[in-house]
Amino acid sequence: MINKELQRKIDEGEHQQQDFKYAINDSKKIARSLAAFANTDGGCLLVGVKDNGKIAGISSEEEFYMIEAAAQMYCRPPVEFETLEWQSDGKTVLEIKIPKSANKPHKAPTKDGKYMVYVRVEDQNLLANKILLEYWKAQQKNKSHLLRFNKPEKFLLQFLSNHDSITLSRFQKQANIPRFRAERILVSLLCMRIIQIHITEKQVFYTLSENLDKHHTPYDRN
């Protein structure tokens, strides 16, 4: 008999908080998924489900121990998780639940063995950049962020009021400021929730926050 609740989850497909794994045969690789979920919004892995949503079932209990190794040995710091077994049509699917972590960033090894920070973006695990890491660090310090709106800040917000987005390199070049200053300004504006960061496979870019009116940027009121 097909488990309707499991099928409902599978029908959602792979997304920001869900991933399918046909089998677990590489703890280092699965560590990247665990770390990405923990660093973002949390999520779950459905082990024993093919990419097309077909239930294959897990082959042995060894897969649980490989996940445990991924979470404890190959995630730095270790990632917490819970497990749930689903039975459907005589097959077992292992659900791995990863909560959003208060102890981020969690690092996991790349294919070359270098430990990096991953985030979950839609159905992909992507590398976090320096600005996002500095933003997290500032959040954890929980300090109020003050920023003087000088010429570079005003340029950035005026640019974003007329354009959809901007990259770090474009901001640095057009504002004619050093890279470290451009990075610091972006981190401050992220902390103040004036801008948002967007990470894709090809680039990282910044936009005005959705709650800001593009025609009335913050410095217009100062």
C-alpha positions, -999 to +999 in steps of 0.1 A: +000+000+000+013+034-009+018+058+020-003+089+011+015+112+035+049+103+021+036+106-015+023+141-007+058+151+004+073+136-027+048+153-049+062+186-037+094+178-055+129+191-046+129+226-033+145+250-008+137+227+021+136+192+005+160+170-014+158+135-028+186+110-025+184+077-043+212+063-021+239+075+003+273+063-008+295+093+000+294+109+035+314+139+024+290+147-004+259+143+018+276+166+044+272+195+019+234+190+018+232+188+056+253+219+061+234+238+035+200+231+051+213+239+086+228+272+073+196+283+056+160+274+066+164+238+076+149+210+056+147+173+050+164+146+029+142+118+016+167+089+012+155+061-011+137+084-035+150+090-071+152+125-086+120+118-106+102+111-074+100+073-078+104+054-045+133+030-046+138+024-009+170+022+011+192-008+006+205-012+041+210+004+076+245+014+064+230+045+049+219+058+083+255+054+096+269+072+066+245+101+073+256+101+109+292+103+098+284+131+074+267+151+102+292+144+129+326+139+111+323+160+079+302+190+091+321+216+111+306+222+136+285+190+136+249+193+123+219+181+144+193+159+127+164+136+134+153+105+114+119+091+105+112+059+086+084+057+061+070+024+048+054+025+014+045-004-009+069-026+009+098-002+006+115+019+033+123+056+028+145+073+054+136+110+061+164+131+076+152+162+093+177+191+097+166+221+117+177+256+109+209+261+130+216+288+156+252+277+154+259+286+118+280+287+097+285+250+092+313+240+068+315+209+046+342+196+023+342+204-014+352+178-040+388+189-034+385+184+004+385+221+013+360+230+039+336+257+028+302+271+038+272+261+017+236+275+016+204+261+002+190+281-028+159+266-043+170+230-050+207+236-051+236+237-025+257+268-033+287+284-018+282+313+005+303+344-001+324+366+022+297+393+026+270+367+037+295+353+063+302+388+076+265+395+078+259+363+098+287+373+121+273+408+127+238+392+134+252+369+160+268+399+178+233+414+179+244+450+179+225+479+165+240+489+132+246+526+124+257+538+090+263+573+078+249+578+043+279+593+025+284+595-012+290+557-019+259+547+002+237+573-016+250+562-050+242+525-042+206+532-030+199+556-059+213+530-083+190+503-068+160+527-069+165+528-107+178+493-114+168+458-103+201+448-088+239+454-085+269+432-079+298+439-056+322+445-084+299+469-102+292+488-069+329+491-062+338+502-097+310+528-102+313+542-066+351+543-071+359+529-036+381+501-023+367+466-023+369+463+015+348+495+019+322+483-006+319+450+013+315+468+046+288+490+032+269+460+018+271+442+052+258+472+070+229+477+047+220+440+050+220+443+088+197+473+085+174+453+062+177+479+035+190+455+009+188+418+003+215+393-009+208+368-037+230+339-045+228+320-078+250+294-094+265+321-117+267+352-095+258+370-062+239+402-065+220+427-042+186+443-044+165+467-023+145+449+003+110+441-007+095+463+020+112+494+006+097+517-020+121+520-049+110+556-054+117+565-017+150+552-006+161+557+031+184+587+025+156+607+009+141+611+044+173+624+061 
